[in-house]
């Protein structure tokens, strides 16, 4: 059997667990079978047979599938038990962020500390953000990306600039929820050299972390 082969079993039920879980994972991401095929490099006919319980996949193909969809392999084997959301499997994922831990990216005006980076394909990206830029001229173009976000000020004073609203001043303990596709920027508006907040970004797109990381890396400094 080659590494592209799949095994077929006549004894498998058309409602096999793997097929159910693949379909649930695909629908939870808002993808068609054709889009899954494009993301994973797998044949559309193979994916269709898997979803219908007519085929199983080799381990290599399972890895290819989960890597392309940026999901945990456990999501393909979640039991078909009652779920908190119709059509979405219980993944039982969890991750703990300890003080001082996280992926640090330093840019000219922000320092991001990404939390829970051991989980891939997250729909929420939590980060601790240190804000240094004071003016839009210094900051440059407003940021924008998919989804929505919540920003809570934990230290200092922050001015929030958005594409369609007048600037707002947030003090420690204040928060803002906004559409992330709208241009936005967080600026230091206090007397200290920097301010800090916790930012939680969320999106239906499974590559949200990669989007945010690409944006940050463009202005990254060593």
N, C-alpha and C positions, 0 to 999 in steps of 0.2 A: 504493500500500500504506500502510495506516495504521500508527501506532506500536504497535498491538496485534496486528498481523498476524504470522503466521509463514509461512515458505516451506516447501513440501513438494516433495520430489523423489522420483520413482518409482524413480530409479536408486540411491537410498541403501540400503545393507544394513540389515536389521532389527537387526543387531548393530553399529550405527554406534558410533564412538568416543565421540561426545557422549552418546549414550544410556547406554553403559557407564559413563562417568565420572559422569554425573548420578546413576545408580542407586547407584554406589559411594559417592559423596559423601553421598547421602541415607541409605543404610544405615549408614555410618560415624557419622552423627549420631543414629542411632536413630529416624529419622522415617518416617512413612508418606507416601504421595503426597498424601493429604488435608492432612496437617500442612504439607507443603511449599507446597501451594496457599494455605493460610491465612497462612503466613509471608511469602509473596512477592506475594500478590494475583493470581496467575496461575491460569488455568482448569485444573481437575483433568484434563480431557480432553486439553488441550494437553501437560501434563507427562507423561501416560501415553504419548502418541504420541512424544514426544521420547525417553523411556526405551526405547521399542520400535523406535527408529530410523526412525520414519515421518515425523518432522518435524525441521526445523532451526529455529533461532531467530535473529531479527534481533539486531543488536548491542545495541539498547536493551533488548530482552527478556533478553539474557544479563546485562546489568548489573542489571536488576530482580531476576533470579533470584539472582545472587551476592550482591547487597546484602541481600536478604531472608534468605539463609542465612548471611550474614557469612562469606563464603569468598572466596578469591582466584579470579579468573576463570581463571587458569592451571590450577586443579584440574579444570576442565571439559574440558581438552584434554591431560591427561596421557596419554602413550602407554600402550596396553594391554599393557605388558610385565610380566614377573614382578615382583611387589610383595612388600615385606617382610611385609605383613599381607594375608590373603585379603580381596578386595573393597575394599581401601583404596588409592587412587591415590598414586603418588609425587608429591608437590607440589614437591619440591626447594626448599622455603622455607628461608631463613636470615636471621638478623638479628644484628648485633653491637652490644653496649652498650659505649660508651666511658666511661671514668671521668668523673664529673661530668655525664653526660647522663641523660635520663629525664624522665618526666612527674612533677612534684612536686605532691603534695597535702598541705597542712598541716591537721591537725585539732587538737583541743584536747589530745590525749594521744599522737598518733602523727604522724610525718612519713613519708609513703610516697613512694618514688621508683620508679615503675613502669618496668620495663625492656622493650626491644624493642617499643615501642608502634607501630611501623610495620607490624606484622603484625596482621591482624584475625582474629577467630574462633579465637584460640589456645585450646588445651586446657590449656595451662600458662600461668600468669601469674606471672612472677618479679618480685620487688620487694625493694628495700632498705628496711628499716623502722627508724626511730628511735623508741624507746619512752620515754615520760616519766611516764605515770601511775604512781602508787605503791600505790594501794589500790583495791579494787573499788567502795567508796563513791564515790570520785572518778571512777572509770572509767564506772560505770553498768552497764546490762544487758550480759550476755555477747554476743559476736558469734556469728553462725552464717550459713552460706551453703552452697551445694551443693559436693560434691566432697570432696577430701582435701588436706592440706597438710603441708609439711615446713618447720620453722623451725630455722635454724642461728645460734647466738649468735656474733657476730663481735667484740663489744666489751661489756664490763661483765658484769652479772649480771641475769638475767631470771627472774621467777616466772611459771610457767604455771598458770593457773586453768582448769579444765574442769568441765563439768556433772556428770560421773559419777566423777571421781577427786579425790583429795587434791592440793593444789598441789605442784608440783615446782619446784625451784630449778635453773636451768641456768647454767653458767659458760661463758666463752669456749671455743669449740670443741665444746660440747655441742649436741645437736640433738634435736628431737622430731617425730614423725610422728603425725598425728591426723586423725580424722574431722571435717571442717569443719562438718557439720550439727549436731554436738554443740556446745553453747555453750562459748566459749573466750575467753580474754583473756591478753595478754602484758603484764606489769607490770615496771617498773624496780625491781629489788631490790638495787641496788648503791649505793655512796656517791656516784657521779657524778650529774650532773643528768639524764643519759639513758644508755640502753644501746642497742645496735644489733644487728640480725640480718638475715639474708637469708631471705626467706619465698618458697616456691614452692608455689603453689596449682594444683590440677588438677581437672578435671571433664569428664564426657562432654557437658555442656551447652556449646554454642558461645558463649553470651553470658556466660561466666564473668567476663571483664574488666569488662563492663558491670555485673554484679552487685556486684563488689568496688568499683568506682568509685562506684556509687550509695551504698553503705554509707559509704564514706569521705567523700563530699561532704555527707552529712547533718550531719557534725560539723566540716566544713571551716571554716577561719578565713582571712581575707584577710591 
